[in-house]
Amino acid sequence: MDDAGDPLSAFREEAARALRAALAKVGAAEADLLLERPPEGMGDIALPCFSISKLLRKAPDAIAKEIVSVMTSGEEMERAEAVGGYVNIHARFDRLAERAFTAALSDGMEYGSGAPRGERVLLEHTSVNPTGPVHIGRARNPIIGDTIARIMRLAGYNVTTEFYVNDVGRQVATMTWGVKNLRVAEEPERDKDDHRFVSYYREANRKCEEDPEAQAQVNELLFKLEHGDPETVSLNRQTSERVLNGMLASLADINVHIDGFMWESKLVEDGSVDRVIDRLKGSRFCHESDGARHLELESFGITGRDTKWVFTRADGTSLYTTRDLAYHLDKFSRSDVAINVLGEDQKLGMQQLAAALSIIGSERAPETVFYSFVSLPEGRMSTRKGTVVTLDDLVDEAKERAYEEVRKRRKDLPEERMREIARIVGTGALRYNIARIQAEKQIVFRWEEALNFEGSSAPFVQYAHARACSIMRKASAAVSPDRAAACVGKLTTDHERALLKLIAAYPATVRECAEARRVHTVASFAQDLASQFNQFYRYVPVLKAEGDTRDARIALVEAARRTLRSALGCLGLEAPEEM
């Protein structure tokens, strides 16, 4: 669906033309046209006049009033008004409603879809070391990454997701050594290799701290690994694959699926890392100290001890950062846009990487979406020390807590159906409660928020969808887009008009979130839509209405249902038909 499928596009274009003409009339033709979406009831597009006030040396409210006084109306605009330094413009409801019904009720494409775009997007997310199960602290990465991919795909982007498997570094070498040389008495609670092998990793770490010979053996294994010794690489790959398969099963439980994998060892084997090292050695920024080589990055705005970016050890082996540089060059060869989802602790590393890319002549750098970590009220977690709450633990807890809620509300359902709804609601609660918070903000995960059927939560949005499904099952027949468009004049209540305007804003919301690589805004939209639908349901009779009014309201329910389903899909949540 291109802009023709965006119900607001014609209005937005007309309003922009009218505002540009009005700005020219008031002497601010050169001002930027920075349009916003105003709060509900305040219009459909708003122009803030605060930056314009500096240009004209007038109060923002006075400028807004002056702009409104010289604006001309059009076919799409109902009226413009000056409020608190903003020019708020209202769309003509009948034309907006006709377009919204036509777009939302048409079959063949999911509502909110954008026209196909040519860029190849490679989105790397998760990429945690394959040394143990995914823990809740890092669970935000796959949820954000997968959700961005879903939103961008709906908006028309060609997106491939990728997991960078760190199978060369010290952590994985330590685990592999432990699997080969140790016996661990501890049996994991779960019959999964990610839970099983993390015990070897912890025991090997303890052994290395106590026994210099064990540490020397790990160092030897690491040296062979980083120099591409086939037998060592193969052994390490086997242990890493087994852990990775367990991790992927955990991600599948929260509806995260990854398109492809890049193995770090491949970059060593095919010579990519060596080629990068040679290019770095030839740079004027390269320095050597006791055999190790580093780049001096002070001139790139990096200060203190962090100016030294080491890319080979004294024995000539590469570091993770060097191999990551080779990986990004490989990414650029396979994509037009490269996006990384990384924890906030990687900000310095990405700044150093961008500098190194510049030094070797790359004109590109990856986009990075940084996120703050998730914690539980009990505190932080560490895989190395074993004080960890895994994603598997959290998923099980979510399902059990959701089951208790479902059992209290739906005693009429058979046990199997209650369990299935609990799975949908529980895993949805997990994803939504993490996605709804802006990535840069920290999250303390609380169950009372995640499984709140009345507040900002997945169950609240999913229940609204199930309620819409129930209404449509009771309706005698669906209403065609043409019939719905012909009946828009019957939507006269504030609840009807507010709901339809929100539905009309969905395609623009998807597009804006895709362009900004944001997920929390879609979560907020889904919450607002569910809330508005519930208000409509509470105060406006649908099935008891008659004639054109009934058809208009049934069409509105179906449009809301489709929009809720699409928004839930963007968030990686299932859209249940009953709860």
Secondary structure, DSSP 8 states (H G I E B T S, - for coil): --GGG-TTHHHHHHHHHHHHHHHHHTT-TTS----B---TTS-SEEEE-HHHHHHHTS-HHHHHHHHHHH----SSEEEEEEETTEEEEEE-HHHHHHHHHHHHH-SSS-TT-------EEEEE-----TTS--BGGGTHHHHHHHHHHHHHHHTT-EEEEEEEE--SSHHHHHHHHHHHH-------SSS-HHHHHHHHHHHHHHHHHH-HHHHHHHHHHHHHHHTT-HHHHHHHHHHHHHHHHHHHHHHHHTT---SEEEEHHHHHHTTHHHHHHHHHHTSTTEEEETTEEEEE-GGGT--GGGGEEEEE-TTS-B-HHHHHHHHHHHHHHH-SEEEEEEEGGGHHHHHHHHHHHHHTT-----EEEEE--EEBTTB--BTTTTB--BHHHHHHHHHHHHHHHHHHH-TTS-HHHHHHHHHHHHHHHHHHHHHTS-TTS-EE--HHHHT-SSSSSHHHHHHHHHHHHHHHHHSSS---HHHHHHTGGG--SHHHHHHHHHHHTHHHHHHHHHHHT-SHHHHHHHHHHHHHHHHHHHHS-STT--HHHHHHHHHHHHHHHHHHHHHHHHTT----S--
